[in-house]
Amino acid sequence: MLLRGRLCMAFCLMYSISIAYAETHVVEVGSPVHTFNPDTITANVGDTVQFRFHNSMHSVVRAAYRTPCAPYESVEGGGKAGFNSDLQTPQGDEILTWDLKINNTETLFFYCSAPESCNHYRMVGVINPNPNEHLDVQKDLAGKTTTVLQPGQPVAPEGAASKSKHIHVTLPIPAIIGISVGGALVIGLAGALLYLVGRSRSLEDEAKRREATVERKTWESPRYEPSMSPTMHTCSAPPVLPSYDMQDPKYTAMAYHQPYYMPGAGDAQQLRSSTASPGTEYGFGKPATSPGVMDANNNNNYTAHELDVGSERTAK
């Protein structure tokens, strides 16, 4: 009895010492968003890993190595058990906690089962990693996973999974805005180009239509054609002028050999002594004579001969 009592006391002492030296490892879930911070924890037996959930819906679910986004028990089977914190949804600045007690030094992989957290954001972590199982491999496989399973959901067979495989891509808001604006600009430019092409063709068709309806007229150079009107001049013989016999005495008597009459001294004396009206000697009141005309003998005696024309005028 004494020995048994001593052993019991020793066991209680060791347990109390282990309790006294146990650590609590804190992991921030969702701060920064879609991450476990830190994502790698080294814990001893008896330690506690405390998960603190921030401002979103997240969870902590055990996963098998190389199957990052599926529950451990669904993959391994055989009655093996995993762990699950359920989906935690803190409100506002509220922080929710969930503790995981470490009972051995086995490597434990875990993931967040919220939609798109595991496969899109590769939100996975590990407790007590070993040299043969690496977190980087787990994250790379998570990014290639198409389906995130909740605890209790069975893993689909490989053939069925391949048939239902789909790709889900989530773009950031700036990229979506840029794509939308760029698409709108492309559509606007295409519409403007189509309008200009259609407008150009319409104008060309309208020009052709107008050209086809225009009556073309040919203007000829005016030509002169002689008129057959009797009132116009024709190329006929010139009119016959009356002929005059310049040897007739009534015409020859009017020829002047001197252009001007120069009165002499005898003329002045005659004018002074004459009682006749001035000018009668030049044809005023009597048959006209032409002073300075040569007589029949061609004597330059300034004797005026009576003109037949004057005689005819007198007779009339």
Rosetta silent file (secondary structure, phi, psi, omega in degrees, C-alpha in Angstrom):
SEQUENCE: MLLRGRLCMAFCLMYSISIAYAETHVVEVGSPVHTFNPDTITANVGDTVQFRFHNSMHSVVRAAYRTPCAPYESVEGGGKAGFNSDLQTPQGDEILTWDLKINNTETLFFYCSAPESCNHYRMVGVINPNPNEHLDVQKDLAGKTTTVLQPGQPVAPEGAASKSKHIHVTLPIPAIIGISVGGALVIGLAGALLYLVGRSRSLEDEAKRREATVERKTWESPRYEPSMSPTMHTCSAPPVLPSYDMQDPKYTAMAYHQPYYMPGAGDAQQLRSSTASPGTEYGFGKPATSPGVMDANNNNNYTAHELDVGSERTAK
SCORE:     score description
SCORE:     0.000 S_00000001
   1 L     0.000  -36.259  179.858    0.000    0.000    0.000 S_00000001
   2 H   -65.767  -40.750  179.875    2.844    2.322    0.785 S_00000001
   3 H   -65.553  -42.610 -179.397    4.420    1.741   -2.651 S_00000001
   4 H   -63.077  -37.646  179.408    1.160    2.338   -4.450 S_00000001
   5 H   -66.737  -37.658  179.394    0.682    5.591   -2.606 S_00000001
   6 H   -67.799  -41.100  178.532    4.123    6.777   -3.540 S_00000001
   7 H   -63.859  -39.569  178.968    3.583    6.017   -7.219 S_00000001
   8 H   -64.222  -38.927  178.257    0.308    7.901   -7.203 S_00000001
   9 H   -66.634  -39.391  179.144    1.964   10.886   -5.665 S_00000001
  10 H   -64.397  -41.302  179.937    4.735   10.849   -8.278 S_00000001
  11 H   -64.060  -43.556  178.671    2.216   10.680  -11.137 S_00000001
  12 H   -64.076  -36.004  178.577    0.239   13.604   -9.768 S_00000001
  13 H   -66.535  -44.265  179.083    3.409   15.621   -9.378 S_00000001
  14 H   -64.494  -37.736 -179.804    4.484   14.987  -12.980 S_00000001
  15 H   -66.533  -41.865  178.893    1.018   15.865  -14.244 S_00000001
  16 H   -65.215  -36.535  177.963    0.987   19.073  -12.313 S_00000001
  17 H   -66.430  -41.613  179.765    4.412   19.969  -13.668 S_00000001
  18 H   -65.825  -36.815  177.427    3.276   19.298  -17.253 S_00000001
  19 H   -65.251  -38.700 -177.984    0.204   21.427  -16.674 S_00000001
  20 H   -67.520  -31.873 -177.924    2.361   24.190  -15.315 S_00000001
  21 H   -99.258    3.776  178.211    4.619   24.231  -18.405 S_00000001
  22 L   -67.439  142.621 -178.735    1.871   23.769  -21.105 S_00000001
  23 L  -111.212  158.853  173.310    1.711   26.567  -23.683 S_00000001
  24 E  -116.323  119.581 -179.439   -1.128   28.153  -25.621 S_00000001
  25 E  -101.111  121.761 -175.707   -0.376   28.900  -29.250 S_00000001
  26 E   -96.514  131.247  175.473   -2.653   31.577  -30.752 S_00000001
  27 E  -121.798  122.344  178.005   -3.619   31.507  -34.435 S_00000001
  28 E   -85.298  123.610 -178.039   -5.491   34.511  -35.901 S_00000001
  29 E  -103.880  118.348  179.614   -8.100   33.357  -38.407 S_00000001
  30 L    83.740   16.030  176.710   -9.039   35.887  -41.098 S_00000001
  31 L  -142.005  100.277   -2.688   -6.592   38.555  -39.964 S_00000001
  32 L   -61.096  166.318 -172.472   -5.284   39.356  -42.510 S_00000001
  33 L   -60.626  144.714  176.146   -8.288   38.165  -44.488 S_00000001
  34 L    57.253   39.517  176.621   -8.369   34.598  -45.834 S_00000001
  35 L  -143.058  155.675  163.520   -5.279   33.516  -43.894 S_00000001
  36 E  -100.892  126.232 -176.112   -4.190   31.545  -40.866 S_00000001
  37 E  -129.301  104.614    0.539   -1.648   33.670  -39.016 S_00000001
  38 L   -81.641  166.313  179.319    0.661   31.854  -38.427 S_00000001
  39 L  -100.180   -1.649  177.263   -0.001   28.908  -40.714 S_00000001
  40 E  -130.550  123.659 -176.885    2.719   26.708  -39.193 S_00000001
  41 E  -128.239  137.814  171.975    2.684   25.793  -35.465 S_00000001
  42 L  -113.667  117.014 -174.825    5.028   23.579  -33.405 S_00000001
  43 L  -130.730  147.881  177.000    3.343   22.370  -30.217 S_00000001
  44 L   -93.086  166.824  176.425    4.210   19.858  -27.505 S_00000001
  45 L   -62.060  132.090 -178.173    1.940   17.306  -25.967 S_00000001
  46 L    95.259  -13.479  177.606   -0.408   19.071  -23.599 S_00000001
  47 L   -74.475  165.656  178.660   -0.170   22.412  -25.411 S_00000001
  48 E  -123.561  134.811  172.637   -3.233   24.183  -26.706 S_00000001
  49 E  -105.742  116.880 -178.139   -3.703   25.825  -30.092 S_00000001
  50 E  -104.009  122.371  178.532   -6.253   28.600  -29.819 S_00000001
  51 E   -98.907  125.992 -179.370   -7.905   29.825  -33.032 S_00000001
  52 E  -111.173  117.892 -173.331   -9.299   33.396  -32.870 S_00000001
  53 E   -95.844  130.944 -178.014  -11.896   34.207  -35.567 S_00000001
  54 E  -117.552  143.273  161.746  -12.175   37.742  -36.942 S_00000001
  55 L    26.990   34.416  174.338  -14.794   39.634  -39.008 S_00000001
  56 L  -170.892 -179.267  179.650  -15.849   36.911  -41.448 S_00000001
  57 L   -98.062  114.595  179.240  -17.085   33.354  -41.770 S_00000001
  58 E  -142.483  171.402  178.593  -14.275   30.817  -41.330 S_00000001
  59 L  -152.901  172.152  175.107  -13.623   27.405  -39.823 S_00000001
  60 L  -128.993  116.249 -176.707  -10.850   24.954  -38.900 S_00000001
  61 E  -130.603  134.219  179.049  -11.173   21.422  -40.326 S_00000001
  62 E   -71.430  140.737  178.818   -8.545   18.661  -40.274 S_00000001
  63 E  -126.541  158.518  174.750   -7.337   17.534  -43.718 S_00000001
  64 E   -87.826  156.264  178.996   -5.220   14.655  -44.987 S_00000001
  65 L   -68.272  135.870 -179.619   -1.895   15.303  -46.662 S_00000001
  66 L    72.736    6.725  169.645   -2.215   15.884  -50.418 S_00000001
  67 E  -131.604   74.903 -164.435   -6.006   16.255  -50.070 S_00000001
  68 E   -71.122  -25.570 -171.233   -6.069   19.806  -48.747 S_00000001
  69 E  -116.463   31.837  178.127   -9.764   20.759  -49.101 S_00000001
  70 E  -135.287  147.474 -179.498  -11.568   17.616  -47.891 S_00000001
  71 E   -62.192  144.464 -176.058  -12.269   16.349  -44.326 S_00000001
  72 H   -60.634  -46.650 -176.270   -9.705   13.929  -42.923 S_00000001
  73 H   -67.228  -27.908  178.772  -12.219   11.231  -41.921 S_00000001
  74 H   -73.876  -29.764 -178.933  -13.862   11.319  -45.370 S_00000001
  75 H   -85.120  -47.894 -174.290  -10.545   10.685  -47.081 S_00000001
  76 H   -78.680  -39.273 -177.593   -8.914    8.201  -44.683 S_00000001
  77 L    65.056 -159.104  176.304  -12.005    6.286  -43.561 S_00000001
  78 L    64.782   24.790  177.443  -11.542    3.298  -41.282 S_00000001
  79 L    77.235   10.596  178.640  -13.131    5.042  -38.314 S_00000001
  80 L   -75.632  144.511 -175.792  -10.426    7.668  -38.107 S_00000001
  81 L  -113.893  145.061  175.436  -11.535   10.945  -36.584 S_00000001
  82 L  -110.968 -152.380  174.899  -10.579   14.481  -37.381 S_00000001
  83 L  -140.175  157.851 -174.507  -11.551   17.791  -35.804 S_00000001
  84 E  -156.787  126.528  179.767  -13.901   20.575  -36.809 S_00000001
  85 L   -89.348   -7.255 -170.580  -14.598   23.998  -35.307 S_00000001
  86 L    65.949  163.852 -179.233  -17.740   24.536  -37.382 S_00000001
  87 L   -72.112  125.112 -179.791  -18.217   27.779  -39.306 S_00000001
  88 E  -105.457  132.113 -177.147  -17.664   30.767  -37.025 S_00000001
  89 L  -129.353   81.660  177.261  -19.300   34.132  -37.894 S_00000001
  90 L   -68.163  151.732 -178.040  -18.235   36.944  -35.551 S_00000001
  91 L  -109.842  128.201  177.679  -20.183   40.208  -35.739 S_00000001
  92 L    62.515 -126.590 -179.760  -18.443   43.567  -36.001 S_00000001
  93 L   -89.481    9.855 -179.375  -15.383   43.717  -33.762 S_00000001
  94 L   -66.638  142.166  176.796  -16.331   40.495  -31.988 S_00000001
  95 E  -122.710  121.222  177.770  -13.632   37.789  -31.725 S_00000001
  96 E  -101.603  148.053 -178.524  -14.651   34.162  -31.310 S_00000001
  97 E  -125.499  151.894  174.556  -12.221   31.479  -30.087 S_00000001
  98 E  -144.196  130.213 -174.369  -11.909   27.716  -30.466 S_00000001
  99 E  -105.878  139.690  175.882   -9.238   25.619  -28.674 S_00000001
 100 E  -119.472  119.106 -179.802   -7.531   22.472  -29.945 S_00000001
 101 E   -84.972  131.098 -179.472   -5.763   20.276  -27.341 S_00000001
 102 L   -92.408  116.416 -177.999   -2.543   18.607  -28.566 S_00000001
 103 L  -103.776  -13.850  177.850   -2.407   14.999  -27.370 S_00000001
 104 L  -154.243  176.700 -178.582    0.536   13.800  -29.522 S_00000001
 105 L   -98.895   24.129  178.145    3.174   15.081  -31.861 S_00000001
 106 L   -67.917  146.436  177.792    1.496   13.757  -35.008 S_00000001
 107 L   -71.722  128.734 -178.196    1.492   16.068  -38.027 S_00000001
 108 E  -122.694  116.089  172.979   -1.915   17.737  -38.366 S_00000001
 109 E   -96.114  146.799  179.378   -3.004   19.575  -41.555 S_00000001
 110 E  -143.884  163.933 -179.578   -6.086   21.773  -41.468 S_00000001
 111 E  -149.382  167.921  174.831   -8.051   24.068  -43.811 S_00000001
 112 L   -97.593  127.123 -176.277  -10.929   26.575  -43.831 S_00000001
 113 L   -91.328    5.209  175.844  -14.141   25.087  -45.243 S_00000001
 114 L   -64.514  151.319 -177.416  -15.778   28.442  -46.048 S_00000001
 115 L   -54.363  128.943  174.543  -16.601   28.842  -49.761 S_00000001
 116 L    69.026   -2.576 -179.365  -13.499   29.537  -51.907 S_00000001
 117 L   -68.492  -43.483 -175.988  -11.224   29.995  -48.873 S_00000001
 118 L   -75.431  -52.546 -173.160   -9.296   26.744  -49.382 S_00000001
 119 L   -81.032  -37.622 -176.705   -9.064   26.460  -53.163 S_00000001
 120 L   -83.875  -44.456 -177.649   -9.077   30.123  -54.204 S_00000001
 121 L   -99.363   -1.185  179.207   -7.139   31.697  -51.324 S_00000001
 122 L    52.322   49.263 -177.278   -5.212   28.493  -50.370 S_00000001
 123 L   -86.388   86.167 -178.957   -6.194   28.977  -46.723 S_00000001
 124 E  -135.331  163.378  178.223   -4.488   25.943  -45.144 S_00000001
 125 E  -154.366  178.064 -177.837   -2.082   25.330  -42.231 S_00000001
 126 E  -148.142  145.407  173.425   -0.137   22.639  -40.350 S_00000001
 127 E  -115.098  129.410 -179.409    0.710   21.673  -36.758 S_00000001
 128 L    56.014   62.283  178.425    4.037   19.905  -36.101 S_00000001
 129 L   -63.577  157.417  176.791    5.224   19.558  -39.730 S_00000001
 130 E  -124.592  164.681 -175.089    7.742   16.829  -40.573 S_00000001
 131 L   -62.429  -19.805 -176.592   10.498   16.689  -43.228 S_00000001
 132 L   -96.312  -10.711 -178.439    8.460   14.434  -45.513 S_00000001
 133 E  -128.917  114.480 -169.581    5.223   16.441  -45.546 S_00000001
 134 L  -111.969  140.920  178.970    5.474   20.085  -46.609 S_00000001
 135 H   -66.615  -32.398 -179.398    2.946   22.885  -46.318 S_00000001
 136 H   -62.904  -37.934  177.384    4.010   24.320  -49.705 S_00000001
 137 H   -64.921  -41.873  179.117    2.907   21.127  -51.414 S_00000001
 138 H   -61.926  -42.281  179.601   -0.438   21.306  -49.606 S_00000001
 139 H   -66.872  -39.704  179.651   -0.979   24.928  -50.686 S_00000001
 140 H   -63.836  -41.313  178.059   -0.095   24.176  -54.302 S_00000001
 141 H   -69.176  -32.525  177.861   -2.588   21.319  -54.418 S_00000001
 142 H   -63.728  -38.964  178.570   -5.233   23.521  -52.749 S_00000001
 143 H   -66.479  -19.188  179.373   -4.944   26.046  -55.561 S_00000001
 144 L   -97.924   -0.757 -178.627   -5.675   23.266  -58.069 S_00000001
 145 L   -81.715  141.200 -177.841   -8.706   21.924  -56.190 S_00000001
 146 L  -100.706  -21.563 -175.729  -12.125   22.573  -57.678 S_00000001
 147 L  -130.318  134.551  176.182  -14.399   21.571  -54.766 S_00000001
 148 L  -107.631  123.731 -176.234  -14.265   22.428  -51.071 S_00000001
 149 L  -101.324  144.767  173.596  -16.035   19.854  -48.820 S_00000001
 150 L   -91.174  154.671  176.394  -17.684   20.423  -45.474 S_00000001
 151 L   -54.611  135.189 -178.026  -17.340   17.842  -42.690 S_00000001
 152 L    97.019  -17.910  177.529  -19.734   14.967  -43.288 S_00000001
 153 L   -82.803  133.870  179.254  -19.699   15.322  -47.073 S_00000001
 154 L   -74.887  152.746  176.466  -18.313   12.280  -48.890 S_00000001
 155 L   -81.281  130.061 -179.104  -15.425   12.588  -51.264 S_00000001
 156 L   -71.507  146.714  175.493  -16.553   12.046  -54.875 S_00000001
 157 L   -59.195  158.950 -175.741  -14.902    9.245  -56.851 S_00000001
 158 H   -62.692  -39.475  179.968  -12.139   10.324  -59.170 S_00000001
 159 H   -64.209  -44.468  179.744  -14.188    9.608  -62.332 S_00000001
 160 H   -67.027  -36.833  179.264  -17.175   11.577  -61.073 S_00000001
 161 H   -65.039  -37.634 -179.775  -14.963   14.386  -59.939 S_00000001
 162 H   -69.116  -32.158  179.867  -13.357   14.627  -63.359 S_00000001
 163 H   -72.921  -36.000 -177.426  -16.769   14.736  -65.049 S_00000001
 164 L   -93.884   15.574 -177.754  -18.089   17.493  -62.808 S_00000001
 165 L   -67.288  133.216  176.483  -14.895   19.491  -62.919 S_00000001
 166 L  -143.086  160.959 -178.291  -15.416   23.183  -63.419 S_00000001
 167 L  -111.912  127.184  178.215  -13.325   26.282  -63.154 S_00000001
 168 L  -119.935  118.018 -176.693  -14.412   29.146  -60.969 S_00000001
 169 L  -117.254  128.832  176.862  -12.460   32.355  -61.310 S_00000001
 170 L  -113.547  121.709 -178.710  -13.003   35.400  -59.105 S_00000001
 171 L   -98.941  147.834  174.614  -11.556   38.679  -60.324 S_00000001
 172 L   -66.648  158.263 -175.845  -10.820   41.697  -58.128 S_00000001
 173 H   -60.402  -43.473  177.729  -13.150   44.684  -58.428 S_00000001
 174 H   -58.727  -37.435  178.926  -10.614   46.986  -60.235 S_00000001
 175 H   -66.789  -40.114  178.854  -10.080   44.299  -62.873 S_00000001
 176 H   -63.783  -42.576  178.795  -13.832   43.902  -63.363 S_00000001
 177 H   -63.356  -43.635  179.821  -14.267   47.691  -63.724 S_00000001
 178 H   -62.708  -42.445  179.113  -11.389   47.889  -66.210 S_00000001
 179 H   -64.536  -40.347 -179.795  -12.788   45.039  -68.296 S_00000001
 180 H   -64.286  -46.104 -179.787  -16.251   46.626  -68.271 S_00000001
 181 H   -65.000  -43.400  178.903  -14.957   50.058  -69.337 S_00000001
 182 H   -62.374  -41.649  177.864  -12.710   48.545  -71.999 S_00000001
 183 H   -63.185  -40.647  178.671  -15.566   46.454  -73.368 S_00000001
 184 H   -63.349  -40.765  178.725  -17.841   49.491  -73.487 S_00000001
 185 H   -64.589  -42.218  179.483  -15.198   51.488  -75.379 S_00000001
 186 H   -62.494  -43.812  179.262  -14.660   48.671  -77.875 S_00000001
 187 H   -64.007  -41.130  178.670  -18.401   48.358  -78.474 S_00000001
 188 H   -63.200  -44.145  178.691  -18.726   52.135  -78.881 S_00000001
 189 H   -64.152  -40.632  178.906  -15.862   52.322  -81.382 S_00000001
 190 H   -63.337  -42.190  177.958  -17.249   49.381  -83.340 S_00000001
 191 H   -63.233  -41.535  177.959  -20.679   51.034  -83.484 S_00000001
 192 H   -63.463  -40.248  179.702  -19.190   54.342  -84.643 S_00000001
 193 H   -64.715  -43.536  178.518  -17.175   52.569  -87.343 S_00000001
 194 H   -63.268  -38.787  178.817  -20.246   50.707  -88.604 S_00000001
 195 H   -63.642  -44.676 -179.223  -22.222   53.959  -88.676 S_00000001
 196 H   -64.159  -40.391  179.051  -19.532   55.764  -90.676 S_00000001
 197 H   -64.029  -45.178  178.547  -19.272   52.894  -93.172 S_00000001
 198 H   -63.651  -39.598  178.415  -23.035   52.798  -93.607 S_00000001
 199 H   -64.178  -41.413  179.096  -23.198   56.570  -93.960 S_00000001
 200 H   -62.469  -43.123  179.278  -20.480   56.567  -96.599 S_00000001
 201 H   -66.289  -38.014  178.637  -22.271   53.916  -98.623 S_00000001
 202 H   -62.943  -43.410  177.978  -25.566   55.785  -98.351 S_00000001
 203 H   -63.815  -39.048  179.793  -23.967   58.994  -99.650 S_00000001
 204 H   -66.232  -42.272  178.135  -22.315   57.107 -102.494 S_00000001
 205 H   -64.788  -40.036  179.305  -25.612   55.466 -103.497 S_00000001
 206 H   -64.316  -39.605  177.725  -27.407   58.817 -103.324 S_00000001
 207 H   -63.825  -41.594  178.768  -24.758   60.424 -105.560 S_00000001
 208 H   -65.234  -39.904  179.909  -25.090   57.608 -108.107 S_00000001
 209 H   -63.726  -43.152  179.041  -28.889   57.902 -108.057 S_00000001
 210 H   -66.609  -37.655  179.174  -28.775   61.634 -108.661 S_00000001
 211 H   -65.096  -34.853 -179.523  -26.235   61.251 -111.416 S_00000001
 212 H   -70.857  -28.813 -178.114  -28.470   58.699 -113.131 S_00000001
 213 H   -88.836   -9.182 -179.438  -31.480   61.055 -113.069 S_00000001
 214 L   -76.578  128.803  177.255  -29.651   64.110 -114.417 S_00000001
 215 L   -82.578  120.770 -178.355  -30.460   64.810 -118.111 S_00000001
 216 L   -89.010  131.145  178.758  -27.279   65.408 -119.976 S_00000001
 217 L  -117.372  140.731  179.184  -27.363   68.040 -122.754 S_00000001
 218 L  -104.816  120.293 -179.239  -24.802   68.535 -125.477 S_00000001
 219 L   -97.507  121.967  179.567  -24.116   72.123 -126.368 S_00000001
 220 L   -97.171  150.099  177.421  -22.875   72.684 -129.932 S_00000001
 221 L   -68.012  135.293  179.930  -20.853   75.664 -131.054 S_00000001
 222 L   -66.083  136.037  177.955  -22.983   78.159 -132.990 S_00000001
 223 L  -115.339  145.344  179.381  -22.347   78.141 -136.716 S_00000001
 224 L   -87.203  123.147  175.940  -23.098   80.942 -139.109 S_00000001
 225 L  -122.574  125.310 -178.274  -25.467   79.961 -141.850 S_00000001
 226 L   -62.260  133.776  179.958  -26.442   82.587 -144.416 S_00000001
 227 L   -81.096  149.525  178.960  -30.080   83.410 -144.302 S_00000001
 228 L   -93.500   12.566 -178.931  -32.230   83.185 -147.393 S_00000001
 229 L   -67.177  136.893 -179.495  -34.219   86.244 -146.352 S_00000001
 230 L   -68.728  -13.941 -178.044  -34.566   88.740 -149.222 S_00000001
 231 L   -82.459  -13.410 -178.557  -33.882   91.579 -146.824 S_00000001
 232 L   -87.803  154.093  178.766  -30.307   90.506 -146.201 S_00000001
 233 L   -70.101  139.920  174.977  -27.447   91.511 -148.434 S_00000001
 234 L  -122.467  164.846 -179.634  -26.311   88.945 -150.908 S_00000001
 235 L   -76.516   84.657  179.249  -23.269   88.815 -153.047 S_00000001
 236 L  -122.188  175.855 -178.061  -24.692   90.661 -156.031 S_00000001
 237 L   -68.080  145.721  179.242  -23.369   93.306 -158.339 S_00000001
 238 L   -65.400  153.936 -178.771  -22.945   96.784 -156.844 S_00000001
 239 L   -62.763  148.610 -179.276  -25.647   99.346 -157.645 S_00000001
 240 L   -83.486  119.919  178.596  -25.218  101.287 -160.872 S_00000001
 241 L   -85.137  149.640  177.739  -24.396  104.886 -160.187 S_00000001
 242 L   -65.377  139.991 -178.869  -25.544  107.580 -162.605 S_00000001
 243 L   -92.294  143.094  178.721  -22.846  108.522 -165.077 S_00000001
 244 L  -121.091  135.760  177.301  -21.807  112.082 -165.622 S_00000001
 245 L   -90.739  101.811 -176.768  -20.161  113.418 -168.747 S_00000001
 246 L   -68.824   -9.618  177.151  -17.439  115.531 -167.386 S_00000001
 247 L   -86.916   -6.529  178.246  -16.870  117.076 -170.861 S_00000001
 248 L   -63.828  132.935 -175.818  -20.321  118.626 -170.749 S_00000001
 249 H   -58.634  -27.398 -177.332  -19.865  122.466 -170.728 S_00000001
 250 H   -74.028  -18.176  175.571  -22.231  122.828 -167.767 S_00000001
 251 H   -96.229  -35.541 -177.933  -19.887  120.753 -165.642 S_00000001
 252 H   -70.761  -25.404 -179.372  -16.577  121.988 -167.029 S_00000001
 253 L   -68.203  -15.854 -176.926  -17.575  125.593 -166.417 S_00000001
 254 L   -96.147    6.940  178.735  -17.522  124.907 -162.662 S_00000001
 255 L   -81.827  129.440  179.541  -13.913  123.806 -162.550 S_00000001
 256 L  -105.925  127.349  178.059  -11.725  126.212 -160.621 S_00000001
 257 L   -92.168  -19.922  174.938   -8.059  126.350 -161.426 S_00000001
 258 L  -119.431  130.722 -174.360   -7.302  128.684 -158.580 S_00000001
 259 L   -70.918  -27.138 -175.725   -8.671  127.819 -155.133 S_00000001
 260 L  -127.035  149.696  175.825   -8.957  131.425 -153.915 S_00000001
 261 L   -98.314  127.782  179.246   -9.978  134.717 -155.531 S_00000001
 262 L  -111.429  102.691 -178.664   -7.595  137.585 -155.002 S_00000001
 263 L   -64.690  144.546  179.244   -9.307  140.940 -155.869 S_00000001
 264 L  -104.232 -171.800 -178.569   -7.186  143.453 -157.723 S_00000001
 265 H   -68.096  -34.378  179.575   -7.123  147.224 -157.885 S_00000001
 266 H   -66.018  -35.408  178.318   -9.645  147.349 -160.664 S_00000001
 267 H   -65.579  -43.783  179.291  -12.125  145.424 -158.607 S_00000001
 268 H   -61.294  -40.087  178.980  -11.865  147.835 -155.717 S_00000001
 269 H   -65.386  -40.319  179.738  -12.444  150.788 -158.135 S_00000001
 270 H   -63.820  -41.482  179.205  -15.382  149.067 -159.643 S_00000001
 271 H   -63.408  -37.401 -178.684  -16.917  148.431 -156.247 S_00000001
 272 H   -70.969  -35.453 -174.763  -16.571  152.053 -155.306 S_00000001
 273 H   -91.831   -8.704 -174.252  -18.081  153.365 -158.570 S_00000001
 274 L   -82.683  140.061  176.615  -20.791  150.798 -159.006 S_00000001
 275 L   -99.458   -1.336 -179.973  -24.322  151.687 -158.101 S_00000001
 276 L   -74.615  160.800  177.873  -25.444  148.106 -158.210 S_00000001
 277 L   -64.648  138.872 -179.182  -26.230  146.205 -155.058 S_00000001
 278 L   -59.186  135.060  175.645  -23.206  144.627 -153.538 S_00000001
 279 L    96.763   -7.503 -179.186  -22.790  141.071 -154.563 S_00000001
 280 H   -69.802  -26.279  178.874  -24.729  141.262 -157.812 S_00000001
 281 H   -71.872  -10.157  179.886  -21.583  140.749 -159.724 S_00000001
 282 H  -108.933   15.946  173.613  -21.220  137.360 -157.973 S_00000001
 283 L   109.025   -2.453  178.147  -24.603  136.040 -158.858 S_00000001
 284 L   -85.197  108.608  179.730  -26.893  137.682 -156.319 S_00000001
 285 L    93.580   -8.031  178.403  -29.806  139.041 -158.331 S_00000001
 286 L  -153.687  168.097  179.215  -28.349  138.048 -161.709 S_00000001
 287 L   -52.784  131.710 -175.907  -26.662  135.073 -163.323 S_00000001
 288 L   -72.707  146.147  174.261  -23.640  134.205 -161.242 S_00000001
 289 E  -120.382  158.159 -177.643  -20.166  134.592 -162.575 S_00000001
 290 E  -113.601  101.821  179.114  -17.080  133.000 -161.299 S_00000001
 291 L   -63.501  145.115  175.254  -14.217  135.416 -160.780 S_00000001
 292 L    84.326    4.870 -179.851  -10.829  134.096 -161.516 S_00000001
 293 L   -89.195  137.492 -178.940  -11.964  131.478 -164.012 S_00000001
 294 L   -68.110  146.822  178.136   -9.925  131.311 -167.133 S_00000001
 295 L   -80.184 -173.350 -176.822  -11.572  132.244 -170.357 S_00000001
 296 L   -66.731  -24.555  178.797  -11.815  130.117 -173.453 S_00000001
 297 L   -92.535   10.570  178.603   -8.399  131.300 -174.567 S_00000001
 298 L    60.686   36.279  176.343   -6.916  130.401 -171.207 S_00000001
 299 L   -92.531  135.719 -178.936   -6.071  134.004 -170.408 S_00000001
 300 L   -88.148   71.877 -178.169   -5.610  134.785 -166.797 S_00000001
 301 L  -111.709    9.275  176.953   -7.662  137.948 -166.855 S_00000001
 302 L    58.018   27.790  178.415   -9.991  137.077 -163.940 S_00000001
 303 L   -86.346  129.181 -177.529  -13.027  137.478 -166.194 S_00000001
 304 L   -87.429  129.502  176.176  -15.973  135.642 -164.817 S_00000001
 305 E   -92.499  147.753  179.872  -17.969  133.581 -167.278 S_00000001
 306 E   -74.429  134.759 -177.639  -21.548  133.091 -166.817 S_00000001
 307 L   -88.703  138.991  175.641  -22.406  129.650 -165.513 S_00000001
 308 H   -64.059  -32.203  179.866  -24.907  127.533 -167.195 S_00000001
 309 H   -63.424  -41.705  178.793  -26.001  126.372 -163.803 S_00000001
 310 H   -65.266  -37.282  177.751  -26.802  129.945 -162.857 S_00000001
 311 H   -62.200  -42.629  179.019  -28.642  130.388 -166.132 S_00000001
 312 H   -63.470  -41.120  177.320  -30.700  127.319 -165.352 S_00000001
 313 H   -61.959  -40.502 -179.260  -31.440  128.604 -161.869 S_00000001
 314 H   -65.869  -41.704 -179.177  -32.478  131.988 -163.398 S_00000001
 315 H   -63.479  -37.878  177.022  -34.674  130.297 -165.957 S_00000001
 316 L   -65.923    0.000    0.000  -36.372  128.329 -163.201 S_00000001
